[in-house]
Amino acid sequence: MMNILRQRFLRGPNLFADTPCMLTLVDPGPLAGIVPAAIPGLHARLTALLPSLRSYPDPAQGDLGDLLEHLTLELQSLAGSEIGSVEKRAVRKDPAQCRVVCSYQFERVASQAFDLALRVAAALIDGAAVDVEAGLAELKDTVADCAIGTSTGAVLAAARRRGIPLIRMTDTANLFQLGWGSRQKRLQATVTGNTSYIGVDIASDKQLTKTLLEQAGLPVPEGDTVRSADDAVRVASRIDGPVTVKPLDANQGKGVTTRCCSEEDVRTAFAHAREHARTIIVERFLKGRDYRVLVTGNKVAAASWRRPPHVTGDGVSTIDQLVAAENSSPARGEGHTNILTRIPLDDIALEVLHKQGMDADSVVPAGTLVELRGNANLSTGGTAEDVTDLLPRSTAQICIRAAKTIGLDVAGIDIVCEDVARPLAAQGGGIIEVNAAPGIRMHQYPSAGTPRDAGDAIVESMFGASDGRIPLIAVTGTNGKTTTTRLIEHAARMTGLNTGMTTTEGVYINGELTMEGDCTGYHSALSLLTAPDVDLAVLESARGGILKRGLAFDRCDVSVVLNVSADHLGLDGVDTLEEMAMVKEVVARAASRAVVLNAHDPLCVEMAGRMAPGVEILYFSLDDSHPVLRQHLAGGGRAVYLRQRNVVLAHGRHEQRLLDERAMPVSMNGVARYNVANALAASAALVAAGFHTEAIVAGLSTFVSDGKNNPLRSNVFDIGGVQVVVDFAHNCAAYGALSEMARGMAAGQIVGVVSAPGDRRDQDLRDIGQVCAAGFDTVVVYESESRGRPAGETARLIAEGARSASPEPGRLHCQLDAHEAIRFALRMCSPGDVLIFGCGSSLSELIEAIRPDMPLLAEKITADIA
């Protein structure tokens, strides 16, 4: 029996592809190691069950994961879910696992399709029966629940072509966000975020609409509202001619009856209309054709002649049979799910037939056209022919004025006239309705005439030439992400922009914490991109978030990859530095403008050759003579580097000094080399994003990495003359950098209070111990998060590594409790010493450790970081 071990939806660029994918890990059970192609008759049974797979390469070739992928994709497609092709990257497979990566349109559908694929594959392999049709029927129901309306889909397709990012607000609602941050717009069907609520309310009241249009001097048919059949007859008598009877506030042509000439007609029509509203409009029937004019913003985007649903006789078939034949067309579907809607042969249609002396069983002579509705709405089976090019300028201006009078940015203006090519006034034509949220199927997919991209016209009215994107900078790497992210955000905010930032500590808008926690993944980034008050976003993008959900954005302006070093190896299928580099490269590949890379890191340098054409590479370096840097500048590239303690921006041979490294508080007077590197990377990112050097210098020279502005990133506290540095360090590279910094600070000894999360591999923990023993004079090992290990095991492995590097007695101590470890280490220190407290999860650990002996100092630190 095969079982799903883990399933993840990678909703943005990810390790496997640049587009969304569903990742599933399967326990193959007794099928482990079995190659589908080796199972006799499997391919024949597969294609007999799913004949559509015959056009694919033999899905029984490859491993079990390949078979499940083919099945999942095909089942989604058969259920009506549009699955685009995805170009997957080669990622090492664990031979002990069955891994399936496939594209999807809707998450619920994909998950359900995979469950069915598992059942199908197991049955095929066992030679057992499986009811695919029942499973497909359930899948189709799920697709229907998740489906996007045709009109909405046309607008979204136009937005995609313009490069505007899209976010569906829920799995099933037709509510979308187009664009990001302060440039976002909302869309629901064809109602935009700019659509006036009052305008929609007016448009839903047909009589109020008529009144306002009449006051504006626009042509409308005379009429009145009624609430009884007797009143309807009286109004019709006063009009003295054919009338139209319709509900006051219904839509899609519901309850509308036209050409009512007798009292009986009016009473019957009133009864139909009353099924949809209490208040009914009776108005003069305008003779002529029914046209819909789409107004978007300040222009007419399209115009269509709407024809009532009809069939044409063949001399043999009944009307019922003719309607059934027409409804079997692939172009027709239920509601708004297809280009056309199925024609209902309901009571209204039968009444229309009765007026023509026919019923559903009538056989109509060949070539005779039979109308089945008095109105021409597509939602009741009508068709449309494009007439945009025939519309006179005067009629177009009337329609634009009508939309503005009601207060709609997108409106469907229904007009009736004999000939749309002639001015309305010359033929007694008029406006019969103004529609908010107009359907645009008739314009996108007319039955005749030129298709008009009404979706694009709506998008243009919303965004103009903008793509709706705010500047977006993404930062990744093993160490230094948070500090670099904060440096970039701080400099940008000082220019007056409303900034958003995600970090390991939380989500910030304009420097204010809005969400607390480790916010370096998909959901945190999405919370910023949907925030309407953010002009620029800086997103710390960590390994875990990339692997669990992918990126929350399809692309960013600038990507920063700081470094790739040993950390989190052995987790989530990433076992080597090269594989970790592939994870970080996901962020680099998302850049559309520039990528900032570390010239000292070979794995970062390798990424440069795999970036998309036109994406600029900027390097940063602590060594102005580094060969990678020199070669890049010789080729005319840009870089930021350190020369004689000065931060220098260079473009080819041209150099510009920005500031002395010691002028940056984050550098701790130049001894924190890793923070200098972070500042260089931040400078390069800001340059690539288009910021002036003055703004960059102002940002770097005013950012302070203390417990308030950058907690757990080399925060320094003076405790009785001992310089205590609290840092999040939890891997070899970070502890090595801290020990180097401490050497530049200390007048005496350096004591390291160290730990690491327990989910690291045994050798990784030993390596951390070795690095700490080499860098610190005295090492005190404590235990932080065990993450599944027995109590004390993590500390034992770190201590084991430390002893192997430095066996001298007195240099290594173990205190499993963090507070006890800090107090123990402080007792060993004298004024002038430096104490490094690594792997800190909170500054409160230091505060609570000193509180028993130094309560006043503990309170002061608490107040300083608040």
Backbone hydrogen bonds, N-H to C=O, Kabsch-Sander energy under -0.5 kcal/mol:
donor,donor_aa,acceptor,acceptor_aa,energy
3,N,27,D,-2.0
5,L,3,N,-0.5
5,L,25,L,-3.0
6,R,25,L,-1.5
8,R,23,L,-3.2
10,L,8,R,-0.7
10,L,21,C,-2.9
11,R,9,F,-1.1
11,R,549,R,-1.9
12,G,549,R,-0.7
14,N,17,A,-3.1
21,C,10,L,-2.0
22,M,102,C,-3.2
23,L,8,R,-3.2
23,L,21,C,-0.6
24,T,22,M,-0.5
24,T,100,V,-2.5
25,L,6,R,-3.0
26,V,24,T,-0.5
26,V,98,C,-2.9
27,D,3,N,-3.4
31,L,28,P,-2.2
32,A,29,G,-1.7
34,I,31,L,-2.4
37,A,60,A,-0.6
37,A,62,G,-0.5
38,A,35,V,-2.1
39,I,36,P,-2.0
42,L,39,I,-1.8
45,R,41,G,-2.3
46,L,42,L,-2.6
47,T,43,H,-2.5
48,A,44,A,-1.7
49,L,45,R,-1.9
50,L,46,L,-2.8
53,L,50,L,-2.1
54,R,51,P,-2.1
55,S,52,S,-1.0
56,Y,53,L,-1.3
61,Q,58,D,-1.9
67,L,63,D,-1.7
68,L,64,L,-2.3
69,E,65,G,-2.2
70,H,66,D,-2.4
71,L,67,L,-2.3
72,T,68,L,-2.5
73,L,69,E,-2.5
74,E,70,H,-2.5
75,L,71,L,-2.6
76,Q,72,T,-1.9
77,S,73,L,-2.2
78,L,74,E,-2.8
79,A,75,L,-1.5
80,G,77,S,-1.6
81,S,76,Q,-2.4
82,E,80,G,-0.6
83,I,81,S,-0.6
84,G,82,E,-0.6
88,K,86,V,-0.9
89,R,16,F,-3.6
91,V,89,R,-0.6
97,Q,94,D,-2.4
98,C,26,V,-1.2
99,R,97,Q,-0.6
100,V,24,T,-2.7
102,C,22,M,-1.9
110,A,106,F,-2.4
111,S,107,E,-2.6
112,Q,108,R,-2.0
113,A,109,V,-2.8
114,F,110,A,-2.3
115,D,111,S,-1.9
116,L,112,Q,-1.9
117,A,113,A,-2.6
118,L,114,F,-2.4
119,R,115,D,-1.7
120,V,116,L,-2.8
121,A,117,A,-3.0
122,A,118,L,-2.4
123,A,119,R,-2.2
124,L,120,V,-2.7
125,I,121,A,-2.4
126,D,122,A,-2.0
127,G,123,A,-1.1
128,A,123,A,-2.4
132,V,130,V,-1.4
135,G,131,D,-1.4
136,L,132,V,-2.9
137,A,133,E,-2.3
138,E,134,A,-1.8
139,L,135,G,-2.1
140,K,136,L,-2.8
141,D,137,A,-1.7
142,T,138,E,-1.9
143,V,139,L,-2.6
144,A,140,K,-2.3
145,D,141,D,-1.8
146,C,142,T,-1.8
147,A,143,V,-1.5
150,T,336,H,-1.5
153,G,149,G,-3.1
154,A,150,T,-1.9
155,V,151,S,-1.7
156,L,152,T,-2.6
157,A,153,G,-2.5
158,A,154,A,-1.8
159,A,155,V,-2.2
160,R,156,L,-2.5
161,R,157,A,-2.0
162,R,158,A,-1.4
163,G,160,R,-1.8
164,I,159,A,-2.7
167,I,177,Q,-2.3
169,M,167,I,-0.5
169,M,175,L,-2.3
176,F,174,N,-0.5
176,F,187,L,-3.1
177,Q,167,I,-3.1
178,L,176,F,-0.5
178,L,185,K,-3.3
179,G,165,P,-2.9
179,G,177,Q,-0.5
180,W,468,G,-2.9
181,G,529,L,-2.6
182,S,534,V,-2.8
183,R,180,W,-2.1
184,Q,181,G,-1.6
185,K,178,L,-2.9
187,L,176,F,-2.5
188,Q,191,V,-2.9
189,A,174,N,-1.0
191,V,188,Q,-2.7
192,T,190,T,-0.5
193,G,186,R,-1.9
195,T,192,T,-1.5
196,S,407,G,-0.8
200,V,196,S,-2.3
201,D,197,Y,-2.3
202,I,198,I,-2.7
203,A,199,G,-2.6
204,S,200,V,-1.6
205,D,202,I,-1.6
206,K,204,S,-0.8
206,K,248,L,-2.2
209,T,205,D,-2.5
210,K,206,K,-2.3
211,T,207,Q,-2.4
212,L,208,L,-2.5
213,L,209,T,-2.5
214,E,210,K,-2.7
215,Q,211,T,-2.4
216,A,212,L,-1.5
217,G,214,E,-1.6
218,L,213,L,-2.7
224,D,282,V,-2.4
226,V,280,I,-3.1
232,A,228,S,-2.0
233,V,229,A,-2.2
234,R,230,D,-2.2
235,V,231,D,-2.6
236,A,232,A,-2.2
237,S,233,V,-2.3
238,R,234,R,-2.2
239,I,235,V,-1.9
240,D,236,A,-1.6
241,G,236,A,-0.6
243,V,260,C,-1.9
244,T,283,E,-3.0
245,V,257,T,-2.7
246,K,281,I,-2.1
248,L,279,T,-2.4
254,K,251,N,-1.9
256,V,253,G,-1.4
257,T,245,V,-2.7
260,C,243,V,-3.0
261,C,259,R,-0.7
266,V,262,S,-2.3
267,R,263,E,-2.5
268,T,264,E,-2.4
269,A,265,D,-2.7
270,F,266,V,-2.6
271,A,267,R,-1.9
272,H,268,T,-1.8
273,A,269,A,-2.6
274,R,270,F,-2.4
275,E,271,A,-0.7
275,E,272,H,-0.9
276,H,273,A,-2.0
277,A,273,A,-0.9
280,I,226,V,-3.0
281,I,246,K,-3.3
282,V,224,D,-2.8
283,E,244,T,-2.2
284,R,222,E,-3.0
285,F,242,P,-2.8
286,L,284,R,-0.6
287,K,285,F,-0.6
289,R,417,C,-2.9
290,D,306,R,-0.6
291,Y,289,R,-0.6
291,Y,415,I,-3.0
292,R,304,S,-2.6
293,V,413,I,-2.7
294,L,292,R,-0.5
294,L,302,A,-2.9
295,V,293,V,-0.6
295,V,411,A,-3.0
296,T,294,L,-0.5
296,T,299,K,-2.4
297,G,409,D,-3.2
299,K,296,T,-1.2
301,A,294,L,-2.7
301,A,299,K,-0.6
302,A,294,L,-1.1
304,S,292,R,-2.6
305,W,385,E,-3.4
306,R,290,D,-2.9
306,R,304,S,-0.7
307,R,305,W,-0.6
307,R,383,T,-2.9
311,V,370,V,-1.9
313,G,368,T,-3.1
315,G,364,V,-2.3
319,I,362,S,-1.7
320,D,360,A,-2.6
322,L,318,T,-2.5
323,V,319,I,-2.7
324,A,320,D,-2.0
325,A,321,Q,-2.4
326,E,322,L,-2.2
327,N,323,V,-2.6
328,S,324,A,-1.0
329,S,326,E,-1.5
332,R,329,S,-2.0
333,G,340,L,-2.0
337,T,334,E,-2.0
340,L,331,A,-2.9
341,T,378,L,-0.6
342,R,333,G,-2.1
346,D,344,P,-0.9
350,L,346,D,-2.6
351,E,347,D,-2.2
352,V,348,I,-2.2
353,L,349,A,-2.4
354,H,350,L,-2.4
355,K,351,E,-1.8
356,Q,352,V,-0.8
356,Q,353,L,-0.8
357,G,354,H,-1.7
358,M,353,L,-2.6
362,S,359,D,-1.7
364,V,317,S,-0.8
364,V,362,S,-0.6
367,G,313,G,-2.6
368,T,365,P,-2.0
370,V,311,V,-3.1
371,E,369,L,-0.5
372,L,309,P,-3.0
380,T,377,N,-1.3
381,G,378,L,-2.1
382,G,377,N,-2.0
383,T,307,R,-2.0
385,E,305,W,-2.1
386,D,448,A,-2.5
387,V,303,A,-2.9
388,T,303,A,-0.7
390,L,387,V,-1.7
391,L,387,V,-0.7
391,L,388,T,-1.2
396,A,392,P,-2.3
397,Q,393,R,-2.5
398,I,394,S,-1.9
399,C,395,T,-2.2
400,I,396,A,-2.3
401,R,397,Q,-2.6
402,A,398,I,-2.2
403,A,399,C,-2.2
404,K,400,I,-2.1
405,T,401,R,-2.6
406,I,402,A,-2.0
407,G,403,A,-1.8
408,L,403,A,-2.6
411,A,295,V,-2.3
412,G,435,N,-2.3
413,I,293,V,-3.3
413,I,411,A,-0.6
414,D,412,G,-0.6
414,D,433,E,-2.5
415,I,291,Y,-2.3
415,I,413,I,-0.6
416,V,430,G,-2.3
417,C,289,R,-1.5
422,R,419,D,-1.9
426,A,423,P,-0.5
427,Q,424,L,-1.8
428,G,424,L,-0.7
429,G,424,L,-1.9
430,G,416,V,-1.8
431,I,219,P,-3.3
432,I,414,D,-2.6
432,I,430,G,-0.5
433,E,414,D,-1.3
435,N,412,G,-2.8
436,A,434,V,-0.5
443,H,440,I,-0.6
444,Q,440,I,-2.5
445,Y,441,R,-3.1
447,S,384,A,-2.5
448,A,384,A,-1.1
452,R,443,H,-3.2
454,A,452,R,-2.2
457,A,453,D,-1.6
458,I,454,A,-2.1
459,V,455,G,-2.2
460,E,456,D,-2.8
461,S,457,A,-1.9
462,M,458,I,-1.4
463,F,459,V,-2.9
464,G,460,E,-2.3
466,S,463,F,-2.1
473,I,537,A,-2.4
474,A,558,V,-2.5
475,V,539,L,-2.7
476,T,560,V,-3.0
478,T,563,N,-1.2
484,T,480,G,-2.2
485,T,481,K,-2.8
486,R,482,T,-2.6
487,L,483,T,-2.4
488,I,484,T,-2.3
489,E,485,T,-2.5
490,H,486,R,-2.7
491,A,487,L,-2.2
492,A,488,I,-2.3
493,R,489,E,-2.8
494,M,490,H,-1.8
495,T,492,A,-1.2
496,G,493,R,-1.9
497,L,492,A,-1.1
499,T,497,L,-0.8
500,G,536,L,-2.4
501,M,508,Y,-2.5
502,T,538,V,-1.8
503,T,506,G,-2.1
507,V,515,M,-2.6
508,Y,501,M,-3.2
509,I,512,E,-2.4
510,N,499,T,-3.1
512,E,509,I,-1.8
514,T,507,V,-3.2
515,M,507,V,-1.4
517,G,505,E,-2.4
519,C,503,T,-2.0
519,C,517,G,-1.2
525,A,521,G,-2.0
526,L,522,Y,-2.5
527,S,523,H,-1.9
528,L,524,S,-1.2
529,L,525,A,-2.2
530,T,526,L,-1.7
531,A,528,L,-1.3
534,V,531,A,-1.1
535,D,498,N,-3.5
535,D,533,D,-0.5
536,L,498,N,-1.4
537,A,471,P,-2.3
538,V,500,G,-2.2
539,L,473,I,-2.9
540,E,502,T,-1.6
540,E,538,V,-0.6
541,S,475,V,-3.4
541,S,539,L,-0.5
542,A,520,T,-1.7
542,A,540,E,-0.6
546,I,542,A,-1.9
547,L,543,R,-2.3
548,K,544,G,-2.2
549,R,545,G,-2.3
550,G,545,G,-1.0
550,G,546,I,-0.9
551,L,13,P,-2.3
556,C,590,A,-2.0
557,D,472,L,-1.9
558,V,472,L,-1.7
559,S,594,A,-2.1
560,V,474,A,-2.3
561,V,596,V,-2.7
562,L,476,T,-2.4
562,L,560,V,-0.6
567,D,565,S,-0.5
570,G,574,V,-3.3
571,L,568,H,-1.3
571,L,574,V,-0.8
574,V,571,L,-2.0
575,D,573,G,-0.7
580,M,576,T,-2.2
581,A,577,L,-2.4
582,M,578,E,-1.4
583,V,579,E,-1.5
584,K,580,M,-2.2
585,E,581,A,-2.2
586,V,582,M,-0.7
586,V,583,V,-1.0
587,V,583,V,-0.5
587,V,584,K,-1.1
588,A,584,K,-1.2
589,R,585,E,-3.0
590,A,586,V,-0.7
590,A,587,V,-0.7
591,A,588,A,-1.5
592,S,556,C,-2.4
593,R,557,D,-1.7
594,A,557,D,-2.0
595,V,616,E,-2.9
596,V,559,S,-3.2
597,L,595,V,-0.5
597,L,618,L,-2.8
598,N,561,V,-0.7
599,A,597,L,-0.7
599,A,620,F,-2.2
601,D,598,N,-1.3
604,C,601,D,-0.5
605,V,601,D,-2.4
606,E,602,P,-2.2
607,M,603,L,-0.8
607,M,604,C,-0.7
608,A,604,C,-0.7
608,A,605,V,-1.0
609,G,605,V,-0.5
609,G,606,E,-0.8
610,R,607,M,-2.1
611,M,608,A,-1.2
615,V,612,A,-1.9
616,E,593,R,-2.3
616,E,614,G,-0.6
618,L,595,V,-2.8
618,L,616,E,-0.5
619,Y,638,R,-1.3
620,F,597,L,-1.8
621,S,640,V,-1.6
624,D,622,L,-0.5
624,D,642,L,-0.7
626,H,623,D,-1.6
630,R,626,H,-2.7
631,Q,627,P,-2.5
632,H,628,V,-2.0
633,L,629,L,-2.5
634,A,630,R,-2.4
635,G,631,Q,-1.2
636,G,633,L,-1.9
637,G,632,H,-2.3
638,R,617,I,-0.7
639,A,650,A,-2.2
640,V,619,Y,-2.2
641,Y,648,V,-2.4
642,L,621,S,-1.5
643,R,646,N,-2.6
646,N,643,R,-2.0
647,V,659,L,-3.3
648,V,641,Y,-3.3
648,V,646,N,-0.6
649,L,656,Q,-2.9
650,A,639,A,-2.9
650,A,648,V,-0.5
651,H,654,H,-2.8
652,G,637,G,-2.8
654,H,651,H,-1.9
656,Q,649,L,-2.6
658,L,647,V,-3.4
659,L,647,V,-0.7
661,E,645,R,-3.5
663,A,660,D,-2.0
664,M,661,E,-1.6
666,V,703,F,-0.6
667,S,664,M,-2.1
668,M,665,P,-1.6
671,V,668,M,-1.4
672,A,667,S,-2.6
673,R,671,V,-1.7
675,N,672,A,-0.6
676,V,672,A,-1.7
677,A,673,R,-2.4
678,N,674,Y,-2.0
679,A,675,N,-2.3
680,L,676,V,-2.2
681,A,677,A,-2.4
682,A,678,N,-2.5
683,S,679,A,-2.4
684,A,680,L,-2.3
685,A,681,A,-2.3
686,L,682,A,-2.4
687,V,683,S,-2.5
688,A,684,A,-2.6
689,A,685,A,-1.8
690,G,687,V,-1.6
691,F,686,L,-2.6
695,A,692,H,-0.5
696,I,692,H,-1.7
697,V,693,T,-2.7
698,A,694,E,-2.2
699,G,695,A,-2.0
700,L,696,I,-2.6
701,S,697,V,-2.2
702,T,698,A,-0.5
702,T,699,G,-0.9
703,F,699,G,-1.0
706,D,704,V,-1.5
710,N,706,D,-2.7
713,R,710,N,-1.4
714,S,712,L,-0.5
715,N,726,V,-2.2
717,F,724,V,-2.5
719,I,717,F,-0.8
719,I,722,V,-2.7
720,G,718,D,-0.6
722,V,719,I,-1.4
723,Q,721,G,-0.5
723,Q,833,D,-2.2
724,V,717,F,-3.2
724,V,722,V,-0.9
725,V,723,Q,-0.6
725,V,835,L,-3.1
726,V,715,N,-2.8
726,V,724,V,-0.6
727,D,725,V,-0.5
727,D,837,F,-2.5
728,F,712,L,-2.3
735,Y,731,N,-2.4
736,G,732,C,-2.7
737,A,733,A,-2.1
738,L,734,A,-2.2
739,S,735,Y,-2.2
740,E,736,G,-1.7
741,M,737,A,-2.1
742,A,738,L,-2.8
743,R,739,S,-1.8
744,G,740,E,-1.0
744,G,741,M,-0.7
745,M,741,M,-0.9
745,M,742,A,-0.7
746,A,742,A,-2.6
747,A,832,G,-2.2
748,G,832,G,-1.6
751,V,834,V,-2.7
752,G,778,T,-3.2
753,V,751,V,-0.5
753,V,836,I,-3.7
754,V,752,G,-0.7
754,V,780,V,-2.3
758,G,785,E,-3.0
760,R,757,P,-1.2
765,L,761,R,-2.0
766,R,762,D,-2.1
767,D,763,Q,-2.6
768,I,764,D,-1.9
769,G,765,L,-1.9
770,Q,766,R,-2.1
771,V,767,D,-2.5
772,C,768,I,-2.5
773,A,769,G,-2.4
774,A,770,Q,-2.0
775,G,771,V,-1.6
776,F,772,C,-2.7
777,D,750,I,-1.5
778,T,750,I,-1.8
779,V,811,R,-3.2
780,V,752,G,-3.4
781,V,779,V,-0.5
781,V,813,H,-3.1
782,Y,754,V,-2.4
783,E,816,L,-2.2
784,S,782,Y,-0.5
786,S,784,S,-0.6
789,R,786,S,-1.5
793,E,790,P,-2.0
796,R,792,G,-2.1
797,L,793,E,-2.1
798,I,794,T,-2.1
799,A,795,A,-2.7
800,E,796,R,-2.2
801,G,797,L,-2.0
802,A,798,I,-2.2
803,R,799,A,-2.6
804,S,800,E,-1.6
805,A,801,G,-1.1
806,S,802,A,-2.4
811,R,808,E,-1.1
813,H,779,V,-2.4
815,Q,781,V,-2.8
821,A,817,D,-2.4
822,I,818,A,-2.3
823,R,819,H,-2.4
824,F,820,E,-2.8
825,A,821,A,-2.4
826,L,822,I,-2.5
827,R,823,R,-1.9
828,M,824,F,-0.8
828,M,825,A,-0.7
829,C,825,A,-0.5
829,C,826,L,-1.2
832,G,721,G,-2.4
833,D,830,S,-2.4
834,V,749,Q,-2.3
835,L,723,Q,-2.5
836,I,751,V,-3.1
836,I,834,V,-0.5
837,F,725,V,-3.3
837,F,835,L,-0.6
838,G,753,V,-2.8
838,G,836,I,-0.8
839,C,729,A,-1.1
840,G,727,D,-2.1
845,E,842,S,-1.4
846,L,843,L,-0.5
847,I,843,L,-2.0
848,E,844,S,-3.1
849,A,845,E,-1.4
850,I,846,L,-1.8
851,R,847,I,-1.3
853,D,850,I,-0.6
854,M,850,I,-3.3
858,A,854,M,-2.2
859,E,855,P,-2.1
860,K,856,L,-2.1
861,I,857,L,-2.6
862,T,858,A,-2.1
863,A,859,E,-2.3
864,D,860,K,-2.5
865,I,861,I,-1.9
866,A,862,T,-0.6
866,A,863,A,-0.6
